[in-house]
Amino acid sequence: MPAPSPAFDLIGVGNPIMDLLAHVDDAFLARHVAGAKGGMVLVDDGDIAALVQKVGGQVAMMPGGSAANATLAAARLGLRATYLGKIGGDITAEHYFENFTAAGGDGSRFKRATLPNGRCLSLVTPDGQRTLRTHLGAAMTLHPGEVLAADFAGARHAHIEGYLLFNPALANTVVQTARAAGCTLSIDLASFEVVNAARDWIFGQLRQGVDIVFANEDEAGALFQRRDDYGNFARELAGFGGIAAVKLGKDGAWVARGRELHRIAPVRAARVVDTTGAGDSWAAGFLYGYLRGATLPAAGAIGSILGAETVQHLGAAIPDLHWPRIRAEVAALLKP
């Protein structure tokens, strides 16, 4: 008798954060925001409130979080997807949960706290770049004792966001529990700040075995602490035994496995409104292709389709009306 199919193709693990999105100019960043443009810094909720007040204009609110973005985009393509993370006990948390399940994600594995839900302010400059300031709220109270074997039961693949690496004990428990449950594993390095804080942890996990590692050019450079051809970074990451995807934004990606090295062409966006979530969408497309048995070039091409679509809209979510076309494009790529 054949083994039963898994209940879920994918479980995302990360911080379920409500995104606040605002358009600002570079002068605003210079006056009001410390740190590098394009980075992510953890701050207090009061810091976010103060920046929102300084923005003064329209601030959009949309559910986000790196692994949640990837999980939902993969679900919109057709994967059976669930999510492990902690939401709060406020109205923001309820909106988050309702949006997640309405988009096709399974919400049965969320944990809950009585605290406010996490929030991230995404300051979007005219070039489409986003600078992030994040207060994790309830999400940061997820602790290792709450991560159970049952959370990963019936899941085929676990996708973990790099932001968990700010809590090494939690990250260790997540990857150990996922492996024990028989899940294959991917890690998205998330930001160069994450890599700078967790290089030793990342290399330790790569040596133990990670099926897919996602990094952008800044994260790869921070990991290896040098400048190099990005194809070389992909080869070196793949040298640990898994698949490596080095994302280059508008320039596509490099994907490597063993002796394979593939240059993934970009899909050109008609316009760039906001790059928030584009890398998460690329990962979602790649994971969809990978879990459907596609070749690495085909999986990368699906990633490029989703990444290019995402930058044409404010926030990480692709509006509903575009998904029938996207699914048709992806289906055409996967035809034998």
N, C-alpha and C positions, 0 to 999 in steps of 0.2 A: 504494500500500500504506500503511495507517495506521501511524503511529509506534508502536513497542512501548510498552506501559505500563511505568511505573517499577517497579523491584523493591521500592521502599519508598515508602509515602505520606509517611512522617515519619522524620526523624532528629533526635533530641534531642542537644544538646551541653551538657555541664556537668560538675559534680563528683559522681561516684558516692560518696555518703556514707552510712555506716551510722548510722541514727538511734537514739539512746538516749532513751527517753521516761520522764519521772518526774512525778508529781503533787506539787506543792508549794503552799504558801499565799503570800500577798503578803508576809507577815512574813519568810519565807525569802529572797525576792528582796531585800528591804530589808537584811537582815543580810549576805548572802553574795554578791550579784551586783551589780557596778557597771554603770552604764549604764541606758538607758531600758527599761522593761517593753515587751515586744513586739518588741524589736530583735534584730539578729544581730551578734555580735562574733566576730572570729577570735581564737583563743587557742591556747596550747600544749596538747599532749595531757595534760601533767601537770596543767594547770588543770582539764580535764574530769575527770580521775581524782579530783582533790581535791573537786570539787563532787559527784561521784557518791558519794564517801564521806560527805559532809555530808548528802546526801539520806537515806541510811541505809536506805531502804525498797526496795520493788520497783522495778526499772528494766527496762523492756521494751526489746527490741532489734528494729528493723525496718529494712530497706533504704530509703534515701531519697535526697535530692538533688532540687532543684527541677525541673530538666529531666527527670530520670529518673522522678520521680513523674508528670509530665505525659505522658511517653512511654508508660509502662506503662498508665496509665488509658486513653489513646487506643487502645492495643493491645487492652485488654479490651473496648472498644467495637467493635473490628473493623478498625482501621487496621493496615497492615503497617508495623511500626515497628522501627527500629534505634537505636543510641546510640553516641556518641563521648565517651569519658572514660577516665581512667586509674584502675585499681584496683590494690590492693597485692598482696603475695605471701604474706599470712598467711591464717589460717583465716577471719577476718572477710571478707576479699576473696572467698574461695571461696563462703561463704554468700551473699554479695551476688550473685555471678554466677549461682549456682544459682537463687536466687529470681527474678532478672530473666528468665532464660530460661524458667523454669517458668510465669511469668505471661504468656508469649506474646511477649516481646521478643526480637529477634535480638541475639546477643552477639558477633558476628564482628568488630565494630569497636571493641571495648574495647582500650585499651592497658594494659600491665602494668608494674609496678615491683616491686622486691624489698622496698620499704618497707611499713610498716603501712598498712592501708586508712584512709581518712578517716573521722572520726566527728563527729557533731553531738549535743550534749545539748540536748534540748527540755524546758524546765521549764514544765509546764502548770499554770496557776492555776485556781481553781474557776470562773472565768468562761469557761474554755475558751481563754483567750489563751495563746500560747506565746512564751517568751523563749529565744533560741537562742545557744549558745556552740559554735563550730565549730573543729575542727582538721582541716585539709584532707588531711594525710598524703600518701599517694601521689598523690592527685588534683592537688595543687598543683605536682607535678613535670612535668605535661604541658606541653611547650614547643612553640613555633611550628613547629620543624622536624619534629615528629611528626605534624602535621596535614597530610594528603595529599589530593590531588584524588580519589584512590581511595576515601577515606572517605566522600565525598559522592556518588560515582558511583551512578546509579540511584535517587537519592532525589529526591522531588518537592518537599518542604518541609523546611526546617531550623528548629528551635525552639531558641533559645539562652537560657540562664538568665543573669540579671544578675550573678550572683556571679563569672562569668568576667571581668567588667569590672575587678576588682581587679588583673588582669594585662592591661593594655592591649595589649601586643604580641601576646599569645595571642588576645585577643578580635578584634584587627584581622585576624590571619591566618585565624581561623575564618570571619568574615563575608566576607572577600575570596574565600576558597576556596569557600565555599558559593555565593556569587553566580556565580563563574566556572563552577561545575558546573551552573548553571541552576536552582538551588533558589530558590523563594520563601522569604521570611525572616520570622520573628517573634522578638521579644525581649521577655522578661518582666523588668521592672526589679528585681524580687526583694525589695528592702528600701530603706528611706529612707537607710540608711547607704551602700548601693551608689550611690544617686543622688547623695548629697552628695559622694562621692569621684569620680564619673565624669560630672558634668553636661556638660562640654564634649564628651566622647566621645559621649555619647548624642545631643546636638544635632547633632554632625557626622554620625552615622549616619542620623538622621532626614532630614537634608538630602540625603544620598546616595540614600535610599529604603529604607524598611523596610515590608514588606507589612502586618504587624500588630505593634502595640506594646501590651503588657499592663502596666497599673499599678494599684495600689490607691490609695485616697484619700491616704494618707501619702506615697507615692512621687510622685504627681502634684503634690502641694503642694511637696515638696522640689525637684522638677524646675523648676517655674515660680517657686518662692520667693515664694509668696503663698497666701492663703486665697481660695477662690472656689467657686462652684457647680461641682459635679463634671461636670455636663453641659458647662459651658464648657471645662473641662480636656479633655474628650473631643473637642470641636470643634477646639480649638487643636492637639491632637496630630494629629488627622486632617488638619489644614491642611497638614501636610508631604506628604500625598499617599497615605497608606496608611489602614488601618483602626485605630482606637483603641478599646481596651476599658478603661474605668476601673471597677475592681471595688470594690464597697462592702460586702463581707462579707454580713451578714444582711440588708442593704437592697438587694441585687441589684447592678445595674451600669448604666453608660451605655456605649453603643456608637455610634461615629460613623464615617462614610465620606463624603467629599465634603459634599454638603448634607444627607445623611441623619443623623439623630440619634434613637436609640432608647433608651427607658428599659426595661431588662430587669428584670422582676419577680423577686423572690427566690422560692425554694421554702422553705417554713418547715420547719425541722428539729424533729422531735418532742422532741429533747433535744440539748444541746451537751456533748460529752465532751472534745473536743480540736480546736482549729482548725488543727493542723499539716497542711499539704498541701492545705488547702481551696482556696486560690488556684490551686495547680498543677492540681487537679482541674477547677476552673472553666475554666482555659486548655485543658485536654485536651478537655473537652466542646465548647468553642467551636471548637477546631482540627478536631475530628472533623466538626462540622457544616459548617465552612468548606470543608474538603477534600472533602466529599460534595456540595457545591454548594448548601447550605441558604442561606436568607435570613439576614441578620444577626440579626433577632429570634429565628429558630428556633435558630441556632447559640448565641446567648446563653442561650436557654431550656435547651438541653442542658447548658451550663456550670452553670446554676443547679441542675439536677438532681444533677450530680456533686458540686458544692460542698456542697450541703445533706446529701448522704449521707455525705460524708467526715467532717464535724464530729461525726457520731454515733458515731464509732469512734476508738479510740486509734491514733494514727499516721496516716500519709498513705494507706495502702492500704485500700481497701474490701474487706471479706471476700468470699470466693468466692460464698457462698450468696446474696448480694444482686445479683450481676451479671445473672442471667436476667431479673429484674424490671426492672432499669435498662435493659437492652438493649431490652426490650419497650416501655418508656416512650419511649425515644429513637426507636425505629422508628415509633411512632404519631405522633410530632411531625413526622417526615420524610415521611409519606405525602402524595402529591399531593392 
